[in-house]
Amino acid sequence: MSEKPAEARRAGEQDGRSAWERTGRAGSDRADRIMRERCGKGRGKGNERNMSTMQQYIEEAESALLHTYNRYQVVLDRGEGVYLYDINGKKYLDFASGIAVFALGYHYQDYDDALKAQIDKLIHTSNYYYNVPAVEAAKKLKAVSGMDRVFFTNSGAEAIEGAIKAARKYAFLKDGKTDHEIVAMEHSFHGRTMGALSVTGNPKYREAFEPGIGNIRFARMNDFDSVLDNVGEKTCAILLETVQGEGGIFPAEEGFLKSLRKLCDERDILLILDEIQCGMGRTGSMFAWQKYGVKPDIMACAKALGCGVPVGAFLMTEKAGANSLKDGDHGTTYGGNPLACAAICKVLDLFEKNHIIEHVGEISGYLEERLDALVSKKYGIVARRGAGLMQGLVFDRPVAPVIASALEKGLILINAGADVIRFVPALIVGREEVDEMMEILESCLAEQRA
Ligand SMILES: Cc1ncc(COP(=O)(O)O)c(C=O)c1O
């Protein structure tokens, strides 16, 4: 592992050493140590054999897969509820849920059965034909969002690509020009494809891949004057995450969103909200913007929409839909295929049946309370911020060592930038699991302080 991936570089600027180096992940030392410790605790020869199997998979992965991820030295095998198990059977409490994907938890029988039934029927057909799961999924998605038109994609980035194209086409149809601009936000994250990358407000992600698609301007989140400074005659869209995720868990302020909506209405600019991470119940309403009563013209979603099956979608109001993408303007082979749409249908059904949104409202108050209590202790925590089950603890130092130590103790956490621990558990998480998480986290923090 000679190359330091971007994430490790990102996390490591504070003291000149990278997180990669600080956490000992530059070589296989840390992995070896974890494995020795786990093998050493009276587990006997069987486990040593397992450990070498784990190491072997890791080595094989590193020699076969393109090294674009700074992976932890764990090979995951199966999941159950809010727990994951590695190939040696070690149990992990998962407060990352595949980065805000597994809203319903792992191995949800109803969901698994629905997918199996669809596999037995029809997995894929081309978009030249209609299929029932796609119709059903679109209807359900319209009902929960109040949007009018749906285009299914395979990922979040692809949903953003579609949203960008729709906005450009909308403006093109008005004046026939091709120099329209999009105003996006600093510290935003919208994905890794060229269009999504171009509107991502962290230059470190874009740097090596410039030039992007062009005509993108960046304003400051929650600073309406900064948006006004960037909006002009050419602006066709304003794009933001309703709650910024990767950038450090920053919710948009209600006043800011409302001002954006008004500005967009006055100037016939499209408001695009990225709900890929913060949508699907995560913040306590199906989509985060619904709490503010600020409806976008275009919305992108993905992640928990499929709860594990790779899907995304961009949705439009009738006005945006009827005046933008037309026959032949956009397409995808897999987007909206029967298997993916069967997953969406089941997810939306289970959200309703299990009152997931109500549950998030109840449990997130408890998580906030527990996290707030931690802020007041002297662990170098500066603040908590977030909404619902999308929370961040902001530290005065890099969080990589805490996350690594939590993993060793069987707790999966992720960061959001170098100094924020992000909490995005499955939406079915209960009080007991919050307590379990807090106990492990606090023991890691206490150890780091010692
Ligand atoms: C807010 C947001 N937008 C877009 C994306 C890109 O989604 P995907 O990784 O599915 O392409 C992500 C992924 O983390 C995200 O958090």
The ligand as an SDF file (V2000), in Angstrom:
LIG
                    3D

 16 16  0  0  0  0  0  0  0  0999 V2000
  -24.9710   14.1360   -0.4620 C   0  0  0  0  0  0  0  0  0  0  0  0
  -24.4230   13.1280   -1.4430 C   0  0  0  0  0  0  0  0  0  0  0  0
  -24.6000   13.3370   -2.7470 N   0  0  0  0  0  0  0  0  0  0  0  0
  -24.1430   12.4700   -3.6570 C   0  0  0  0  0  0  0  0  0  0  0  0
  -23.4520   11.3440   -3.2850 C   0  0  0  0  0  0  0  0  0  0  0  0
  -22.9580   10.3830   -4.3200 C   0  0  0  0  0  0  0  0  0  0  0  0
  -23.7160    9.2310   -4.2600 O   0  0  0  0  0  0  0  0  0  0  0  0
  -23.1450    7.8540   -4.8950 P   0  0  0  0  0  0  0  0  0  0  0  0
  -21.9700    7.4770   -4.0680 O   0  0  0  0  0  0  0  0  0  0  0  0
  -24.2830    6.8970   -4.7890 O   0  0  0  0  0  0  0  0  0  0  0  0
  -22.7740    8.1520   -6.2960 O   0  0  0  0  0  0  0  0  0  0  0  0
  -23.2240   11.1020   -1.9250 C   0  0  0  0  0  0  0  0  0  0  0  0
  -22.4470    9.9250   -1.4870 C   0  0  0  0  0  0  0  0  0  0  0  0
  -21.9390    9.8500   -0.4150 O   0  0  0  0  0  0  0  0  0  0  0  0
  -23.7250   12.0250   -0.9810 C   0  0  0  0  0  0  0  0  0  0  0  0
  -23.5410   11.8420    0.3280 O   0  0  0  0  0  0  0  0  0  0  0  0
  1  2  1  0
  2  3  1  0
  2 15  2  0
  3  4  2  0
  4  5  1  0
  5  6  1  0
  5 12  2  0
  6  7  1  0
  7  8  1  0
  8  9  2  0
  8 10  1  0
  8 11  1  0
 12 13  1  0
 12 15  1  0
 13 14  2  0
 15 16  1  0
M  END
$$$$
